Amino acid sequence: MAKIHPLPLPPAELDESSCSSSTASYITSKPETFTVWMKSLVMQAYGCTVYNENGEIVYRVDNYDKKGSSEVYLMDLKGTVLFTIRKLWLFRQWKGYKSDGLKLKAQKPFFQVRKSSGIFKGDLSCEIAVRSGSAQHGCYKLEASSGKSAFKITDFNGRLVAKATRKQTSSGIVLGDDVLTLVVEPQVDHSFIMAVVTVYGLIHHRL
């Protein structure tokens, strides 16, 4: 049974910061489809649960505090923290710290999400900056339309990186707006995309 697992970077891309298994990225050579349920499986907790194509849980967020917490954790099924997401209340920004064995205070953010100015009619636009030296370094954009539980993530060239839509059953029935189908393009770190999805959930007060 196919499972998502860390793949090492090609030799040409390896450096001292990427030689540790803790910095490996969750990357595949083909598009991957996930089901994102904006609910925690833990009673009396907020969060989200992410399933792969085989129906296996691969990522989860369990927020025991309250919706819109200032700090949440993206974990794998075993509870290993992959990203810590922190909100900067005064600047409409979120910072994501990738777990690499260092204390959080000693880390620089792996990525930063900022709401773009000039948002009209409830449409959402966010700029995402990923630090240099990582496999996904560069600038990205998240865009979502008002009133629709769908969004897309593109890179600085406008290339589609990931897209989420309302999930439909095989018979064509559209599920609730808290159940999404997320398609992640090849050679993109799934855990990074899930961390951005976590920020999306926080912005919409779903987590």
N, C-alpha and C positions, 0 to 999 in steps of 0.2 A: 504494500500500500504506500503510495507516494506521500511524502511528508516534506514540509518546509524545513530546511536546515541551513546552518551557516555555510557559505562557500568562501574560500580564501580568494583574495584579489589576485589577478595575474601577476607574475614575477615583476614585470615592468612597472607595476603600480605600487609595489610594496615599498614601505619605508619603515623606519624604526617605530613609528607610532602605530603601524598596522600589522606588526608581526605577532601580536598577542591574539589569542583566540577570542578574547573579550571584545576586540574591535572588529571582528569579522562581521560582514553585512549579510542580511537575508536577501539574497539575489538569485533569480532564476533566469534562464535563457529564453523563456517563453512567457507570454502574458499569463497572469494568475488571477483567478476570480475568487473573491471572498464575500461572505455574507456578514454584514455588520449590524448587530442588534444593539440599539442604544439603550440597553438595560444591563444591569449587573445580575449575575446568577446568585449572588449573596443576598439573603433577605435583609431588608432595611438598609440597603446600600445603593448608591447611585453608581453609574458607570456604563460600560459597554462590553459586549462579548463578540469576538470575531471568529468565524468558522471558515475553514478552507473548503475546497470543492468536495472533499470526502465527508464533510459534516463534522470534522474534528475541530475542537477549540484550539486556536493557535495564539491568540492574543486576548488580553482582558484588562479592563480598568475597573477597580472596585473602590469607590469613594465612600468612606464611612462617615464623612463629616457632613457636608451639605452640597447641594448643587452649586456649581460655580466656585468651587474651592480654589484657593490661591496656589495650591500645590497638589498634584495628582501623579500617579505612577502608571506607566504602561508596562505590563508584565506579560511573560509567556504563560503557557498553561501551568508550569510548575511553580509559578510565583516569582520567578527571577525578574528583577526590575531591569527593563531595557532602556527606558527613558524616564526622567523626572521632568515634569512640566510645571513651570512656575509662571504666575501672572504678575505683571507690573501694573498695579492698579491705576497709577497716575498717567500712564502713557499708552494705554490700550495695546499693550505688547505682551507676548508670551515667549518664554525662553525654554528651550528643550536641552537637557543635559543627558548625554549618552553615558550609560553606566560602563565604566572602564576600570573599576577598582580604586579610583581616587575618591577622596572625600569631596563632597559637592562644593565646598567652599574653595577648593583648590582647582576646580574645573572652569574652563571657559565654555559658554554655551555652544552646543553642536549646531543649533539653528535658532533663529529668532523670527517670530511672526508678528507683523504689525498691520493693523487695520489701515487700509488706504483712506485718504481723505476724499471727500466728494462722493460719498455713498448716497444714492438717491432711491426713494421708493422702497427702502428696505433691502435692496440688493447688497450683497456682501462681496467685498474684494479685499484680499489680504496679500501682502508681500512677504515672501519667505526668503531669508538669507541663510545659507549654510556655510559654515566656516571653511576656509581653504585647507587643503591637505586631506580632506575626506573624499570618499568615492563619489559622493553626491554634491560636492562643493559647487556653489554658484547661487543664482537667484531663481526663485520660482514664484508662481502666483496661484492663489486659490480664488475661484470665482463661483458664486452661488446666486441664483435668482430668487427674488422675493416670493414667498409663498410656496416654494418648491423644495422638497427634500432631495435635492440633487446638487452636485457641485463637480468641478473639474480642477485638476492641478496641472499646470503647464510649466515648462522651463523658460529660460530667458529668450529662447528662440521661438517660443510659441508652440513647441512640440508637446503633444499630450503625454503626460506622465501617469496620471491616474484619473479615473472618472467614476462617480457614484450616481446611481439612479435608484428609484423605488424598486424594490424587489417584486417580481411577479412569479407566481407558481407556474408549473408546466401547463396548466389549463388556462393561463392568462389572467388569473385573479391577482390584482394589485394588493399587496400587503400594506400594513400601516406605515405611516411616515417615519416610524422609528426603526424600520427594517430596510436596509440598503444592500444593493449589489455593488461591490467595488471591484473594478478591474484595474490591475496594476500592470503597466507595460514592462517588457523585458529589461534586464540590467538596471533595475531600480530597486533600491533597498526597501523591502516591504516594511521593516520596522520603522524606518523614517516616515514613510507614508502614513502608517498607523498612528505615529506620534502627531502628525499634522491633523489627521482625522480626530484625534483626541482634542486638539485645540479647537477644531470646528465644533465639536460637541460642547465644549466649555463656553464658546461664544454664544451658542444657542441655548445655554442653560439646560442641556440634556444630561450632563454628567455631574 
